[in-house]
Structures are given as C-alpha cells and as structure tokens.
C-alpha cells in the first residue's frame, strides 16, 4: 500500500523549503517522482516517502531536524487548511470537542497509520499515532508537534505547549508516538 499525504501538506512543505533554499529547490528535489510532483494540488494525494526524502535533504543542508521542519510545515498546513475547510465547525467547537475527532483529522491528511486521543480533558490532551515505518517516525512526530497545537489555537485554545512523551517500536516492526499538549 502506498503511503500518501494530502497535497495541502505538500504545498506548505514546498513553500517552506523554497523560502529557505531558493525557488524551485523543492521541485528539483522531487523531480524523480514524476510529473505529478511538478504542480502540487492541495486536495490531491502524494507519496509521503518522496516528501520525506526532500525533508531529509533539506535537514542536512540546513542543519535542522526533520521533526522540527515538519512541525513548522504541519502548523502552517493546519492554520491555512483548517481555517478555510472547517471554519464554521471550529468557530462553534472548543478544542476538546475538536480533538475527539483525532482519527478523522488524521485520515483527512494521511492515508496510513492510525491516530487516537488517549486523553482529552479541558486543557490537557494526549494523542497517539501508530503504524510509522522507522524512516517516517520523525516526520510523524513533527506532524503531531505542529498540527495539534495549531488546531487547538484555531478552535479557541490559548497558549498550547506540546511535546513528544514517548516513542517505541512495536513487535510488528512499526513505530508508535505519544504526544502531549497543554493549553488554556
């Protein structure tokens, strides 16, 4: 099964990389993936491995981690995408009510793995992502670190602070990540 991610995430990654390494850098890094990577469409789906290779190259060139870059990219994706697609829902919802939909949020943007809320109380959330290959764990961590705090802010929460609290390898060889965020 091909692991894919929504184009809106790719659009933000392209902008992030090109802003730091020069226009066209992302396109050059992904050219081996074929013509469908020349013009990124926000609602289309793209192979996450191609994105991850570009992030790893960028990480080496800039000296920052894939998780750090992905956190910034995922935050931008949430701020841009959620405020347009889910604006009405997020205006009436509180962070706790939005985060009940963790599995749906994950599936809206990612075609592999699973996500769930482990704990979801006012001001305190613990989420878990399962099913990452070893080479995608850092990317997954960055997604949690960027997307969930931005989602909390968009839905009315204040001052979200998040961290990865646990990463582990499962008996099936895939990895899981637990993430915690506190907010007002």
C-alpha positions in Angstrom: 0.0 0.0 0.0 1.4 3.4 -1.0 1.6 5.8 2.0 0.2 9.2 0.9 -0.3 12.6 2.4 -2.7 15.3 1.3 -1.4 17.9 -1.1 -2.1 20.8 1.3 0.7 19.5 3.4 3.0 19.2 0.4 2.2 22.8 -0.7 3.3 24.0 2.7 6.5 21.9 2.6 7.3 23.2 -0.9 6.9 26.8 0.3 8.9 26.2 3.5 11.8 24.6 1.6 11.8 27.1 -1.3 11.7 30.0 1.2 14.9 28.8 2.8 16.8 27.2 -0.1 15.6 29.2 -3.0 12.7 29.0 -5.5 12.5 25.7 -7.3 14.5 23.7 -4.8 11.6 21.5 -3.8 10.7 20.8 -7.4 14.3 19.8 -8.1 14.4 17.5 -5.0 11.2 15.7 -6.1 11.7 15.6 -9.8 12.5 11.8 -9.8 8.9 11.2 -8.6 7.5 12.2 -11.9 5.2 14.8 -13.5 2.5 14.7 -10.8 5.0 16.4 -8.5 5.5 19.4 -10.8 2.3 21.2 -9.8 1.1 20.3 -6.4 -2.7 20.3 -6.0 -3.9 20.8 -2.4 -6.7 18.2 -2.5 -4.7 15.5 -4.3 -2.7 12.8 -2.5 1.1 12.4 -2.8 3.6 9.7 -1.7 4.9 10.6 1.8 8.3 8.9 1.0 9.0 11.4 -1.7 8.3 14.2 0.7 10.4 12.6 3.4 13.4 12.3 1.1 13.2 16.0 0.3 12.9 16.8 4.0 15.9 14.7 4.8 17.9 16.5 2.1 16.8 19.8 3.5 17.6 18.7 7.0 21.2 18.0 6.0 21.5 21.3 4.2 20.0 23.5 6.9 21.2 21.5 10.0 17.7 21.2 11.5 15.8 18.0 12.2 13.0 16.6 10.1 10.7 16.7 13.1 11.4 20.4 13.6 10.8 21.3 9.9 7.7 19.1 9.8 6.3 20.7 12.9 6.5 24.1 11.2 5.0 22.8 8.0 2.2 20.9 9.8 1.4 24.1 11.8 1.2 26.1 8.5 -1.0 23.4 7.0 -3.4 23.5 9.9 -3.6 27.3 10.1 -4.2 27.5 6.3 -6.3 24.4 5.6 -8.4 24.2 8.8 -9.4 27.9 8.7 -10.9 27.5 5.2 -12.3 24.0 5.2 -13.6 23.7 8.8 -14.1 27.3 9.7 -17.7 27.0 10.7 -17.2 23.8 12.8 -14.1 25.3 14.5 -15.9 28.5 15.4 -18.5 26.7 17.4 -16.3 23.9 18.8 -14.0 24.0 21.7 -10.5 22.3 21.5 -11.7 19.3 23.5 -14.7 18.8 21.1 -12.4 19.1 18.1 -9.8 16.7 19.4 -12.4 14.0 19.9 -12.1 13.7 16.1 -8.4 12.9 16.2 -8.8 9.8 13.9 -10.8 11.7 11.4 -8.4 14.6 11.4 -5.5 12.2 10.8 -7.4 10.5 7.9 -8.2 13.8 6.3 -4.5 14.4 5.7 -2.7 11.0 5.9 -3.6 7.6 4.3 -1.6 5.3 6.5 -1.3 4.6 10.2 -3.7 5.4 12.9 -4.3 8.2 15.4 -6.3 8.5 18.5 -6.9 10.6 21.5 -5.5 8.8 24.6 -6.7 11.5 27.0 -8.8 14.5 26.1 -9.6 16.8 29.0 -10.1 20.5 29.1 -6.5 22.0 28.8 -4.8 18.6 28.5 -4.6 16.3 25.6 -2.6 13.2 24.9 -2.7 11.7 21.4 -1.1 8.7 19.9 0.0 7.8 16.3 0.6 4.2 15.3 1.9 2.5 12.2 5.0 4.5 11.3 7.9 3.0 9.5 11.3 3.8 11.1 12.1 6.4 8.4 8.8 8.2 8.9 8.9 8.5 12.8 10.5 11.9 12.8 8.0 13.1 10.2 5.2 11.8 12.3 6.5 13.5 15.4 6.7 16.8 13.5 3.1 16.4 12.3 1.9 16.0 15.9 4.0 18.8 17.2 2.8 21.2 14.6 -0.8 20.3 13.7 -2.4 19.7 17.1 -1.3 22.9 18.8 -2.4 24.9 15.7 -5.7 23.0 15.7 -6.2 23.9 19.4 -5.5 27.6 18.7 -7.8 27.7 15.6 -10.6 26.2 17.8 -10.2 28.8 20.6 -7.5 27.3 22.9 -4.7 29.6 24.1 -1.0 29.0 24.6 -0.7 25.4 23.6 2.5 23.7 24.5 3.3 20.3 23.2 5.9 17.6 23.4 6.6 14.0 22.3 6.4 12.0 25.5 7.1 8.5 24.2 8.3 6.8 21.0 8.5 3.0 20.7 8.9 0.1 18.3 6.1 -2.4 18.3 6.5 -6.2 17.8 5.3 -5.8 14.2 8.3 -3.5 13.5 6.3 -0.3 13.1 6.6 2.6 15.5 4.2 4.5 17.7 4.4 8.0 19.1 2.6 9.6 22.1 2.2 13.3 22.1 1.0 15.6 24.9 -0.2 19.2 24.8 -1.4 21.5 27.5 -3.4 24.7 26.8 -5.6 27.3 28.4 
